[in-house]
Amino acid sequence: MQIAYRTAIGERRTDNEDNVGTFTNQAGVNLAIIADGIGGNQGGDVASEMAVSHIGHAFEATTLTDYETASDWLQEQIETENQTIRERSQQFEDLMGMGTLLC
């Protein structure tokens, strides 16, 4: 499988806060994660990178093969990562309010 992606800053921003990653788990199942850092907030690029790398690397350690189990696992990971990002944003002033959208 070949995977390609392209991101764009858009017309209103000067920085691109998008992050994309593809990961393969122990069962050979692929997962693509797209995160769009919330533009205009501090640390959107950090939040999007955290979400992609943390969830992706956790996926690589799994043996998930069926949709329902993978969906439940992913929902738990998103909730956990959301809490991690919120905590990190409260630890560092320059990251206050950081966030990202996942696709």
LINURSUL-V693748 format. One record per run of one state. SS is the DSSP state (H for helix, E for strand, C for the rest). FROM is the first residue (numbers start at 1). LEN is the number of residues. If there is no record, write none. Layout:
SS;FROM;LEN / SS;FROM;LEN
This chain:
C;1;17 / E;18;7 / C;25;5 / E;30;8 / C;38;6 / H;44;17 / C;61;6 / H;67;25 / C;92;1 / H;93;3 / C;96;4 / E;100;3 / C;103;1
